[in-house]
């Protein structure tokens, strides 16, 4: 039947006239649009126009809007799941206003597309990442759909969005982190409030940046399920990042003495059982020689990033500690930087 059927046409007229979408309107549109699950390009463009014109809408409309877009872009693609450059450009044009993602529903549609599709052009992935990072730094509550958002503070909801983008199925390199993504995470970390954000933000920084540094030398990225296991371990009390931040706090106490920062936080990263195999490429039980290393090119990139603001931030220190505690082979220039941070 489609969106232009008689009943749905009346609903469309009412929505445009009243500039509002109700639950009843959505139910009618679902009955008309989804019997065969197909939408034409003109019908989807009509949905975009409606979405841009309404001033009041129910939550069910947002769900319907995103699902309709996924049906058209992903399920009706040829081959299924592969978003062409043309469709990506068309989608990008429709979700942007004045060069920026228009709102939280458009952002959700963009991230959902990355999750549902098999492949999308890299620029859509970077658009999502740039949008979320920019909204965190500016404190854009409306775009992030989070009234508790504070500018420069990365909370659990923001980490969740970043994870969805970085580990999305349609990412340009699957689970592997690209240099563009690593740069964006470094920039977000540099612009955020140091030591104030949630522990999950440190976890994500360490995981993402070490992924990029090690992937250049034959590293095979872990699956999304494996990354979830790592995140769970890193956030466990007395281990991982929580253990690391506790050690940093203890080190600030004048009465606490030890053999240096790496000795202080050894308990945080000493039990590396879920991490050792993540950053190694195995053939059966044998580790391939030389894959778990950071060579000169990656070392130079990291050193330049660390020196960009003249200060070593908590998440940057956590990354250096991880590289030291993990026993990876590190370029001498970076190794000197790690020792100097102790």
Secondary structure, 3 states (H helix, E strand, C coil): CCCCCHHHHHHHHHHHHHCEECHHHHHHHHHHHCCCCCCCHHHHHHHHHHHHHCCEECHHHHHHHHHHHHHHHHHCCCCCCECCHHHHHHHHHHHEECCEECCHHHHHHHHHHHHHCCECCHHHHHHHHHHHHHHHHHCCHHHHCCCCCCCCCCCHHHHHHHHHHHCCCCCCCCCCCCHHHHHHHHHHHHHCCCCCCCHHHHHHHHHHHHHHHHHCCCCCCCCHHHHHHHHHHHCCCCCHHHHHHHHHHHHCCCCCCCCCHHHHCHHHHCCCHHHHCCCCCEECCEECCCCCEECHHHHHHHHHHHCCCCCCCHHHHHHHHHHHHCCCEECHHHHHHHHHCC
